[in-house]
Amino acid sequence: MQISTSLFQKYNIPVPRYTSYPPATAFHGRFTNADYREQILKSNDAEPQNISVYIHIPFCTQRCHFCGCNTALSQSEDRIKRYVNAVIKEIRTTAQYIDKKRLVTQVSWGGGTPNSIRMEYIGEIMSALRSEFSFADFAEIAMECSPAYLDFSDVDYLHETGFNRVSMGIQDFHHEVLNAINRRAPKHEVGEMLAYLKSKGFRGLNLDLVYGLPLQTVESFRENIQQIIALQPDRLATFSYAHIPWFNKAQSLMEKHPFPSPEEKLQMLVDSINTMTANGYEVIGMDHFAKKDDELAIAKVNKQLHRNFQGYNTLKTTGQVYAFGASGISQLNGAFAQNIKAYDKYIQAIESDGFAVDRGYILNNKEIIVRDSINQIMCNGLLDFEQTAAKHGCSVDDFLKITKFNVSHIDQLLNDKLVEFKNNTLTVTPEGMLIVRNVAVAFDPAFTLKERQYSNTL
């Protein structure tokens, strides 16, 4: 696959990321703990029956200036321990409402920096999960790790605790860039750590890079990609840096350094796609890559990909997501529920009630149909109108009214050969998958083009 910058420039407009539908901007504070309890009970009779768990650890030893995640500088051991206890209480409270016959097929740890806390705390939380839920034999148990704090003994502990996948946030291999974003360099050589993880049986090993950071150039990012090729991780995620200092004040601290221009940033993405695909990797979605024998690449070929707030996964491991920890977002069949973001207020709420819901959203039947349609497009690049309508017990005419789809919405995409439309089936071409968010909006009846509401496609 050889991609040019002109394709991206044409479609670089602000559209939702569609990690959820409706997007998180629709969540509201009228959704309460009581609403969440009711939705958990309803989720027991909904699909998928599998359970996905998300654990949020907000603590970071050092705050990276580019980061927009919900984080807090590490606190005293007493406060961290109190937070861990709150997460465990939330797990035990939630488990009371979940059918015990359901299986956990996925556990994802994010943050913050989950591996910055003591390993025994991680073990305590995993023990609580295993005591409350039954795990499938094939369950994926994954952690986002900063390589700055990851030691070989930590890998041993994670392996013994049942983890089988790790994602490391490299962001950039150049020390001057890491210094500009206030990020520590890896504690051990990345290749050595990857080899050790593989020797312990970890699979689906992922590295993250971010393009558009201060001091990056087109040439320096090419060097990053070449290092990735040499390291041969199972997966790579290349994230577009969004400079929004009006929302994230810490980003303004980087403005003393030069940033790549929009044109240079675009070239970084194009180079990544062309180089990775020329070296045995499949494009997953817009900006993720996987080796051809990786389960994500296989799922893509078989149209079995799925996506949630934790990233791409397979339909085999996909479950309704129950999130634990400050700011965690639960993604149930019929609702979203987001916890309080401030970790201290989260602790207080959990200690008081066992739940700490801050806001959420209950979907109606029409929104569930739109969500399913967008997920099929975003993950697998295929939407069969008749099959989707039948799945949801409606006619194709009803489907068209619900999504407000009209073929005129995709005229430009058809002319540019980014999609194909025949016999009520929309197929996204490999090139179209690179701007797939722009395809998905054609089935979003609530979408309007507004500045600063959504990030640009790139």
TIZALUM-381673 format. One record per residue (C-alpha): residue number from 0; z, x, y. Coordinates in steps of 0.2 Angstrom, whole numbers, plus 2048, in hexadecimal, padded with zeros to 3 digits. Layout:
BEGIN
num = NUM, up = Z, east = X, north = Y
...
***
This chain:
BEGIN
num = 0, up = 800, east = 800, north = 800
num = 1, up = 7FB, east = 807, north = 811
num = 2, up = 801, east = 7FE, north = 820
num = 3, up = 7FD, east = 800, north = 832
num = 4, up = 808, east = 7FD, north = 841
num = 5, up = 7FC, east = 7F0, north = 849
num = 6, up = 802, east = 7E4, north = 83C
num = 7, up = 814, east = 7E5, north = 841
num = 8, up = 811, east = 7E5, north = 853
num = 9, up = 808, east = 7D4, north = 852
num = 10, up = 816, east = 7CC, north = 849
num = 11, up = 825, east = 7D4, north = 851
num = 12, up = 82E, east = 7C5, north = 858
num = 13, up = 840, east = 7BF, north = 858
num = 14, up = 842, east = 7B5, north = 848
num = 15, up = 851, east = 7B1, north = 83D
num = 16, up = 856, east = 7BE, north = 82F
num = 17, up = 858, east = 7AF, north = 823
num = 18, up = 866, east = 7B8, north = 81A
num = 19, up = 86C, east = 7A6, north = 81A
num = 20, up = 865, east = 795, north = 81F
num = 21, up = 86A, east = 78E, north = 82A
num = 22, up = 86E, east = 79F, north = 833
num = 23, up = 880, east = 7A4, north = 837
num = 24, up = 87D, east = 79E, north = 849
num = 25, up = 87E, east = 78C, north = 843
num = 26, up = 890, east = 78F, north = 83C
num = 27, up = 89D, east = 785, north = 846
num = 28, up = 8B0, east = 785, north = 847
num = 29, up = 8B2, east = 772, north = 842
num = 30, up = 8B1, east = 779, north = 830
num = 31, up = 8C3, east = 77B, north = 82A
num = 32, up = 8CD, east = 781, north = 81B
num = 33, up = 8CD, east = 770, north = 814
num = 34, up = 8BA, east = 76F, north = 815
num = 35, up = 8B9, east = 77F, north = 80C
num = 36, up = 8C4, east = 779, north = 7FE
num = 37, up = 8BA, east = 76A, north = 7FB
num = 38, up = 8AA, east = 774, north = 7FB
num = 39, up = 8B1, east = 780, north = 7EE
num = 40, up = 8B4, east = 771, north = 7E3
num = 41, up = 8A3, east = 76A, north = 7E5
num = 42, up = 89B, east = 77B, north = 7E1
num = 43, up = 8A2, east = 77A, north = 7D0
num = 44, up = 894, east = 76D, north = 7CC
num = 45, up = 886, east = 776, north = 7D6
num = 46, up = 87A, east = 783, north = 7D1
num = 47, up = 87A, east = 792, north = 7CF
num = 48, up = 88A, east = 791, north = 7C4
num = 49, up = 88C, east = 7A4, north = 7C5
num = 50, up = 899, east = 7AB, north = 7D1
num = 51, up = 895, east = 7B8, north = 7DD
num = 52, up = 8A4, east = 7C0, north = 7E6
num = 53, up = 8A4, east = 7CA, north = 7F6
num = 54, up = 8B3, east = 7D4, north = 7FC
num = 55, up = 8B4, east = 7DA, north = 80E
num = 56, up = 8BE, east = 7E9, north = 813
num = 57, up = 8BD, east = 7EB, north = 825
num = 58, up = 8C5, east = 7FC, north = 827
num = 59, up = 8BC, east = 80C, north = 82D
num = 60, up = 8C3, east = 81D, north = 82F
num = 61, up = 8B6, east = 820, north = 83D
num = 62, up = 8AC, east = 813, north = 846
num = 63, up = 899, east = 816, north = 846
num = 64, up = 893, east = 811, north = 857
num = 65, up = 883, east = 809, north = 851
num = 66, up = 88C, east = 7FD, north = 845
num = 67, up = 88C, east = 7EB, north = 848
num = 68, up = 897, east = 7E6, north = 839
num = 69, up = 8A9, east = 7DF, north = 839
num = 70, up = 8B3, east = 7EF, north = 839
num = 71, up = 8C4, east = 7F5, north = 83F
num = 72, up = 8CA, east = 807, north = 840
num = 73, up = 8D6, east = 80B, north = 831
num = 74, up = 8E8, east = 805, north = 834
num = 75, up = 8F8, east = 80A, north = 82C
num = 76, up = 8FA, east = 809, north = 819
num = 77, up = 906, east = 7FB, north = 81C
num = 78, up = 8F9, east = 7F1, north = 825
num = 79, up = 8EB, east = 7F5, north = 818
num = 80, up = 8F6, east = 7F0, north = 80A
num = 81, up = 8FA, east = 7E0, north = 813
num = 82, up = 8E8, east = 7DD, north = 814
num = 83, up = 8E5, east = 7E1, north = 802
num = 84, up = 8F3, east = 7D4, north = 7FD
num = 85, up = 8EB, east = 7C7, north = 808
num = 86, up = 8DA, east = 7C9, north = 7FF
num = 87, up = 8E2, east = 7C8, north = 7EF
num = 88, up = 8EB, east = 7B8, north = 7F4
num = 89, up = 8DB, east = 7B1, north = 7FA
num = 90, up = 8D3, east = 7B5, north = 7E9
num = 91, up = 8E1, east = 7AC, north = 7E0
num = 92, up = 8E1, east = 79D, north = 7EC
num = 93, up = 8CE, east = 79B, north = 7EA
num = 94, up = 8CE, east = 79D, north = 7D8
num = 95, up = 8D9, east = 78D, north = 7D6
num = 96, up = 8CA, east = 783, north = 7DB
num = 97, up = 8BD, east = 78B, north = 7D0
num = 98, up = 8B8, east = 786, north = 7BF
num = 99, up = 8BE, east = 793, north = 7B3
num = 100, up = 8AF, east = 791, north = 7A8
num = 101, up = 8A4, east = 799, north = 7B5
num = 102, up = 8A0, east = 7AB, north = 7B4
num = 103, up = 8A0, east = 7B9, north = 7C1
num = 104, up = 88F, east = 7C2, north = 7C1
num = 105, up = 890, east = 7CC, north = 7D1
num = 106, up = 89E, east = 7D4, north = 7DC
num = 107, up = 899, east = 7DD, north = 7EC
num = 108, up = 8A5, east = 7E7, north = 7F7
num = 109, up = 8A0, east = 7EA, north = 809
num = 110, up = 8A7, east = 7ED, north = 81A
num = 111, up = 8AC, east = 7F7, north = 823
num = 112, up = 8AE, east = 806, north = 817
num = 113, up = 8B5, east = 7FF, north = 807
num = 114, up = 8B7, east = 810, north = 7FF
num = 115, up = 8C2, east = 816, north = 80E
num = 116, up = 8D1, east = 80D, north = 807
num = 117, up = 8DB, east = 814, north = 7F9
num = 118, up = 8D3, east = 811, north = 7E8
num = 119, up = 8E2, east = 809, north = 7E1
num = 120, up = 8E0, east = 7FB, north = 7ED
num = 121, up = 8CF, east = 7F8, north = 7E7
num = 122, up = 8D6, east = 7F8, north = 7D5
num = 123, up = 8E3, east = 7EB, north = 7DA
num = 124, up = 8D5, east = 7DF, north = 7E1
num = 125, up = 8CA, east = 7E1, north = 7D2
num = 126, up = 8D9, east = 7DE, north = 7C7
num = 127, up = 8DC, east = 7CE, north = 7D0
num = 128, up = 8CA, east = 7C8, north = 7CE
num = 129, up = 8CA, east = 7CC, north = 7BC
num = 130, up = 8DA, east = 7C2, north = 7B9
num = 131, up = 8D3, east = 7B3, north = 7C2
num = 132, up = 8C1, east = 7B3, north = 7BC
num = 133, up = 8B7, east = 7B6, north = 7AD
num = 134, up = 8A9, east = 7C4, north = 7AF
num = 135, up = 898, east = 7C3, north = 7A7
num = 136, up = 894, east = 7D3, north = 79C
num = 137, up = 885, east = 7D7, north = 7A8
num = 138, up = 88F, east = 7D4, north = 7B8
num = 139, up = 88A, east = 7E0, north = 7C6
num = 140, up = 899, east = 7E7, north = 7CF
num = 141, up = 894, east = 7F1, north = 7DF
num = 142, up = 89B, east = 7F9, north = 7EE
num = 143, up = 894, east = 7FF, north = 7FE
num = 144, up = 89B, east = 811, north = 801
num = 145, up = 89B, east = 81D, north = 80F
num = 146, up = 896, east = 82E, north = 807
num = 147, up = 8A2, east = 836, north = 814
num = 148, up = 8B1, east = 830, north = 80A
num = 149, up = 8AA, east = 82F, north = 7F8
num = 150, up = 8B1, east = 83C, north = 7EC
num = 151, up = 8AD, east = 83F, north = 7DA
num = 152, up = 8BE, east = 839, north = 7D5
num = 153, up = 8BB, east = 829, north = 7DE
num = 154, up = 8AB, east = 826, north = 7D4
num = 155, up = 8B6, east = 829, north = 7C4
num = 156, up = 8C2, east = 81C, north = 7CA
num = 157, up = 8B4, east = 80F, north = 7CF
num = 158, up = 8AC, east = 812, north = 7BE
num = 159, up = 8BD, east = 80F, north = 7B5
num = 160, up = 8C0, east = 7FF, north = 7BF
num = 161, up = 8AF, east = 7F8, north = 7BA
num = 162, up = 8A3, east = 7FC, north = 7C8
num = 163, up = 892, east = 7FF, north = 7C3
num = 164, up = 888, east = 800, north = 7D3
num = 165, up = 88A, east = 809, north = 7E4
num = 166, up = 881, east = 809, north = 7F4
num = 167, up = 883, east = 818, north = 800
num = 168, up = 880, east = 816, north = 813
num = 169, up = 877, east = 827, north = 817
num = 170, up = 86F, east = 820, north = 827
num = 171, up = 867, east = 831, north = 82B
num = 172, up = 867, east = 842, north = 823
num = 173, up = 867, east = 84B, north = 834
num = 174, up = 878, east = 851, north = 83A
num = 175, up = 873, east = 84F, north = 84D
num = 176, up = 86F, east = 83D, north = 84A
num = 177, up = 87F, east = 83A, north = 840
num = 178, up = 889, east = 842, north = 84F
num = 179, up = 880, east = 837, north = 85B
num = 180, up = 885, east = 827, north = 852
num = 181, up = 897, east = 82E, north = 84F
num = 182, up = 895, east = 82E, north = 83C
num = 183, up = 89C, east = 83B, north = 830
num = 184, up = 890, east = 845, north = 825
num = 185, up = 892, east = 842, north = 812
num = 186, up = 8A1, east = 84B, north = 80A
num = 187, up = 896, east = 851, north = 7FB
num = 188, up = 883, east = 855, north = 7FA
num = 189, up = 87B, east = 844, north = 7F7
num = 190, up = 870, east = 84A, north = 7E8
num = 191, up = 880, east = 850, north = 7DF
num = 192, up = 889, east = 83F, north = 7E2
num = 193, up = 87A, east = 835, north = 7DC
num = 194, up = 879, east = 840, north = 7CC
num = 195, up = 88B, east = 83D, north = 7C9
num = 196, up = 88A, east = 82B, north = 7CC
num = 197, up = 87B, east = 82A, north = 7BF
num = 198, up = 885, east = 834, north = 7B3
num = 199, up = 893, east = 827, north = 7B3
num = 200, up = 886, east = 819, north = 7B0
num = 201, up = 885, east = 812, north = 7C1
num = 202, up = 874, east = 809, north = 7C3
num = 203, up = 86A, east = 802, north = 7D2
num = 204, up = 870, east = 810, north = 7DD
num = 205, up = 86B, east = 80D, north = 7EF
num = 206, up = 86A, east = 817, north = 7FF
num = 207, up = 86A, east = 810, north = 810
num = 208, up = 860, east = 817, north = 81F
num = 209, up = 85F, east = 810, north = 831
num = 210, up = 850, east = 812, north = 83C
num = 211, up = 850, east = 811, north = 84F
num = 212, up = 860, east = 81C, north = 851
num = 213, up = 863, east = 828, north = 860
num = 214, up = 85B, east = 839, north = 85E
num = 215, up = 84F, east = 833, north = 84F
num = 216, up = 83D, east = 837, north = 851
num = 217, up = 82E, east = 832, north = 846
num = 218, up = 82E, east = 843, north = 83E
num = 219, up = 841, east = 844, north = 83B
num = 220, up = 840, east = 833, north = 832
num = 221, up = 832, east = 839, north = 827
num = 222, up = 83D, east = 847, north = 822
num = 223, up = 84B, east = 83A, north = 81E
num = 224, up = 83E, east = 831, north = 813
num = 225, up = 839, east = 841, north = 80A
num = 226, up = 84B, east = 844, north = 806
num = 227, up = 84C, east = 833, north = 7FE
num = 228, up = 83D, east = 836, north = 7F4
num = 229, up = 845, east = 847, north = 7EE
num = 230, up = 855, east = 83E, north = 7EA
num = 231, up = 84D, east = 830, north = 7E0
num = 232, up = 85A, east = 822, north = 7E2
num = 233, up = 857, east = 812, north = 7D9
num = 234, up = 856, east = 809, north = 7EA
num = 235, up = 854, east = 80C, north = 7FD
num = 236, up = 858, east = 800, north = 80B
num = 237, up = 851, east = 804, north = 81C
num = 238, up = 859, east = 7FA, north = 82A
num = 239, up = 852, east = 7F8, north = 83B
num = 240, up = 85F, east = 7FD, north = 848
num = 241, up = 862, east = 7EF, north = 855
num = 242, up = 868, east = 7F5, north = 866
num = 243, up = 873, east = 7E7, north = 86D
num = 244, up = 880, east = 7EF, north = 878
num = 245, up = 884, east = 7DE, north = 880
num = 246, up = 88A, east = 7D8, north = 86F
num = 247, up = 890, east = 7E9, north = 868
num = 248, up = 898, east = 7F3, north = 876
num = 249, up = 89A, east = 803, north = 86B
num = 250, up = 887, east = 805, north = 86B
num = 251, up = 887, east = 809, north = 87D
num = 252, up = 890, east = 819, north = 879
num = 253, up = 87F, east = 81F, north = 871
num = 254, up = 875, east = 81C, north = 881
num = 255, up = 877, east = 82E, north = 887
num = 256, up = 86B, east = 833, north = 879
num = 257, up = 858, east = 82F, north = 878
num = 258, up = 853, east = 821, north = 86D
num = 259, up = 842, east = 820, north = 864
num = 260, up = 836, east = 814, north = 86D
num = 261, up = 831, east = 804, north = 865
num = 262, up = 820, east = 80C, north = 860
num = 263, up = 829, east = 81A, north = 858
num = 264, up = 835, east = 80F, north = 84F
num = 265, up = 827, east = 805, north = 848
num = 266, up = 81F, east = 814, north = 842
num = 267, up = 82F, east = 819, north = 838
num = 268, up = 82E, east = 809, north = 82F
num = 269, up = 81B, east = 80A, north = 82B
num = 270, up = 81E, east = 81C, north = 825
num = 271, up = 82C, east = 816, north = 81A
num = 272, up = 822, east = 809, north = 812
num = 273, up = 813, east = 814, north = 80F
num = 274, up = 81D, east = 823, north = 808
num = 275, up = 828, east = 819, north = 7FD
num = 276, up = 81B, east = 80E, north = 7F5
num = 277, up = 810, east = 81E, north = 7F2
num = 278, up = 81F, east = 826, north = 7E9
num = 279, up = 823, east = 818, north = 7DC
num = 280, up = 82D, east = 80C, north = 7E5
num = 281, up = 82A, east = 7F9, north = 7E7
num = 282, up = 82D, east = 7F1, north = 7F8
num = 283, up = 83B, east = 7E4, north = 7F6
num = 284, up = 83A, east = 7D7, north = 804
num = 285, up = 837, east = 7DF, north = 815
num = 286, up = 840, east = 7F0, north = 815
num = 287, up = 848, east = 7F3, north = 804
num = 288, up = 840, east = 7FD, north = 7F6
num = 289, up = 844, east = 7FF, north = 7E4
num = 290, up = 83D, east = 80A, north = 7D6
num = 291, up = 831, east = 800, north = 7CB
num = 292, up = 83D, east = 800, north = 7BC
num = 293, up = 84B, east = 7FA, north = 7C7
num = 294, up = 851, east = 7E8, north = 7C3
num = 295, up = 84D, east = 7E3, north = 7D5
num = 296, up = 83B, east = 7E9, north = 7D3
num = 297, up = 83A, east = 7E0, north = 7C2
num = 298, up = 841, east = 7D0, north = 7CA
num = 299, up = 834, east = 7D1, north = 7D8
num = 300, up = 826, east = 7D2, north = 7CB
num = 301, up = 82D, east = 7C3, north = 7C2
num = 302, up = 831, east = 7B9, north = 7D1
num = 303, up = 844, east = 7BA, north = 7CD
num = 304, up = 84A, east = 7C1, north = 7DE
num = 305, up = 858, east = 7B9, north = 7E8
num = 306, up = 861, east = 7BE, north = 7F8
num = 307, up = 872, east = 7BB, north = 801
num = 308, up = 87C, east = 7C3, north = 80E
num = 309, up = 87F, east = 7D2, north = 802
num = 310, up = 86D, east = 7D5, north = 800
num = 311, up = 860, east = 7D3, north = 7F3
num = 312, up = 865, east = 7CF, north = 7E1
num = 313, up = 85D, east = 7C7, north = 7D1
num = 314, up = 85F, east = 7B5, north = 7CC
num = 315, up = 868, east = 7BB, north = 7BD
num = 316, up = 876, east = 7C2, north = 7C7
num = 317, up = 875, east = 7B6, north = 7D5
num = 318, up = 884, east = 7AA, north = 7D7
num = 319, up = 88C, east = 79F, north = 7E5
num = 320, up = 895, east = 7AC, north = 7F0
num = 321, up = 8A8, east = 7AB, north = 7F2
num = 322, up = 8AD, east = 7B7, north = 800
num = 323, up = 8BE, east = 7BF, north = 802
num = 324, up = 8C4, east = 7C8, north = 811
num = 325, up = 8C2, east = 7C8, north = 824
num = 326, up = 8B1, east = 7C1, north = 82A
num = 327, up = 8AB, east = 7BE, north = 818
num = 328, up = 89E, east = 7B1, north = 816
num = 329, up = 89E, east = 7A5, north = 807
num = 330, up = 88D, east = 79E, north = 802
num = 331, up = 88F, east = 78F, north = 7F7
num = 332, up = 882, east = 783, north = 7F2
num = 333, up = 887, east = 777, north = 7FF
num = 334, up = 890, east = 780, north = 80C
num = 335, up = 893, east = 791, north = 815
num = 336, up = 8A5, east = 796, north = 81A
num = 337, up = 8A9, east = 7A5, north = 824
num = 338, up = 8BB, east = 7AD, north = 825
num = 339, up = 8C4, east = 7B2, north = 835
num = 340, up = 8BD, east = 7C3, north = 83B
num = 341, up = 8CC, east = 7CB, north = 842
num = 342, up = 8D5, east = 7D3, north = 833
num = 343, up = 8E7, east = 7D0, north = 83A
num = 344, up = 8E3, east = 7BD, north = 83E
num = 345, up = 8DB, east = 7BC, north = 82C
num = 346, up = 8EB, east = 7C3, north = 824
num = 347, up = 8F6, east = 7B6, north = 82E
num = 348, up = 8EB, east = 7A8, north = 829
num = 349, up = 8EB, east = 7AD, north = 816
num = 350, up = 8FD, east = 7B0, north = 816
num = 351, up = 900, east = 79E, north = 81D
num = 352, up = 8F3, east = 794, north = 814
num = 353, up = 8EA, east = 79E, north = 807
num = 354, up = 8D9, east = 79B, north = 810
num = 355, up = 8D3, east = 7A3, north = 821
num = 356, up = 8C3, east = 799, north = 825
num = 357, up = 8BD, east = 79B, north = 837
num = 358, up = 8AD, east = 792, north = 837
num = 359, up = 8A0, east = 78B, north = 82B
num = 360, up = 892, east = 77F, north = 828
num = 361, up = 88E, east = 771, north = 81B
num = 362, up = 87C, east = 76F, north = 817
num = 363, up = 873, east = 75E, north = 815
num = 364, up = 866, east = 75B, north = 807
num = 365, up = 858, east = 75F, north = 813
num = 366, up = 85F, east = 770, north = 818
num = 367, up = 862, east = 774, north = 805
num = 368, up = 84F, east = 771, north = 803
num = 369, up = 84B, east = 77C, north = 812
num = 370, up = 857, east = 78A, north = 80C
num = 371, up = 84F, east = 78A, north = 7FB
num = 372, up = 83D, east = 78B, north = 802
num = 373, up = 842, east = 799, north = 80D
num = 374, up = 84B, east = 7A3, north = 800
num = 375, up = 83B, east = 7A1, north = 7F4
num = 376, up = 830, east = 7A8, north = 802
num = 377, up = 83C, east = 7B6, north = 807
num = 378, up = 840, east = 7BC, north = 7F6
num = 379, up = 830, east = 7B9, north = 7EB
num = 380, up = 822, east = 7B5, north = 7F7
num = 381, up = 81E, east = 7A5, north = 7EF
num = 382, up = 821, east = 793, north = 7F2
num = 383, up = 81A, east = 785, north = 7E8
num = 384, up = 81C, east = 775, north = 7F1
num = 385, up = 81A, east = 76A, north = 7E2
num = 386, up = 827, east = 773, north = 7D8
num = 387, up = 833, east = 775, north = 7E6
num = 388, up = 832, east = 762, north = 7EA
num = 389, up = 834, east = 75D, north = 7D8
num = 390, up = 844, east = 769, north = 7D7
num = 391, up = 84C, east = 760, north = 7E5
num = 392, up = 846, east = 74E, north = 7E0
num = 393, up = 83A, east = 74A, north = 7EE
num = 394, up = 828, east = 749, north = 7F0
num = 395, up = 81C, east = 756, north = 7F8
num = 396, up = 81A, east = 74A, north = 807
num = 397, up = 82D, east = 74A, north = 809
num = 398, up = 82E, east = 75D, north = 807
num = 399, up = 821, east = 75F, north = 815
num = 400, up = 82B, east = 753, north = 820
num = 401, up = 83B, east = 75C, north = 81D
num = 402, up = 834, east = 76E, north = 820
num = 403, up = 828, east = 767, north = 82E
num = 404, up = 81C, east = 773, north = 826
num = 405, up = 80A, east = 772, north = 82D
num = 406, up = 7FC, east = 77E, north = 827
num = 407, up = 7F8, east = 781, north = 83A
num = 408, up = 809, east = 78B, north = 83A
num = 409, up = 802, east = 798, north = 82F
num = 410, up = 7F0, east = 799, north = 836
num = 411, up = 7F2, east = 7AA, north = 83D
num = 412, up = 7FB, east = 7B0, north = 82D
num = 413, up = 7EC, east = 7AA, north = 823
num = 414, up = 7DF, east = 7B2, north = 82E
num = 415, up = 7E8, east = 7C3, north = 82C
num = 416, up = 7E9, east = 7C1, north = 819
num = 417, up = 7FC, east = 7C1, north = 819
num = 418, up = 7FD, east = 7B1, north = 810
num = 419, up = 7F3, east = 7A7, north = 804
num = 420, up = 7F4, east = 794, north = 803
num = 421, up = 7EC, east = 78A, north = 7F5
num = 422, up = 7F0, east = 77A, north = 7EB
num = 423, up = 801, east = 778, north = 7F5
num = 424, up = 806, east = 789, north = 7F0
num = 425, up = 80A, east = 797, north = 7FD
num = 426, up = 809, east = 7A9, north = 7F8
num = 427, up = 80E, east = 7B7, north = 803
num = 428, up = 803, east = 7C7, north = 801
num = 429, up = 80B, east = 7D8, north = 7FF
num = 430, up = 807, east = 7DC, north = 811
num = 431, up = 80E, east = 7CB, north = 816
num = 432, up = 81F, east = 7CE, north = 80D
num = 433, up = 821, east = 7DC, north = 81A
num = 434, up = 823, east = 7CF, north = 828
num = 435, up = 829, east = 7C1, north = 81C
num = 436, up = 835, east = 7BA, north = 829
num = 437, up = 826, east = 7B5, north = 833
num = 438, up = 820, east = 7AB, north = 824
num = 439, up = 831, east = 7A3, north = 821
num = 440, up = 832, east = 79B, north = 832
num = 441, up = 823, east = 790, north = 82E
num = 442, up = 82F, east = 786, north = 823
num = 443, up = 83E, east = 786, north = 82F
num = 444, up = 83E, east = 776, north = 839
num = 445, up = 84C, east = 77C, north = 844
num = 446, up = 844, east = 78C, north = 84A
num = 447, up = 840, east = 78E, north = 85C
num = 448, up = 83B, east = 79F, north = 864
num = 449, up = 849, east = 7A4, north = 86F
num = 450, up = 84D, east = 7B6, north = 877
num = 451, up = 85D, east = 7BE, north = 871
num = 452, up = 860, east = 7B0, north = 864
num = 453, up = 859, east = 7BA, north = 856
num = 454, up = 854, east = 7CC, north = 853
num = 455, up = 841, east = 7D1, north = 853
num = 456, up = 839, east = 7D2, north = 842
num = 457, up = 83A, east = 7E5, north = 843
***
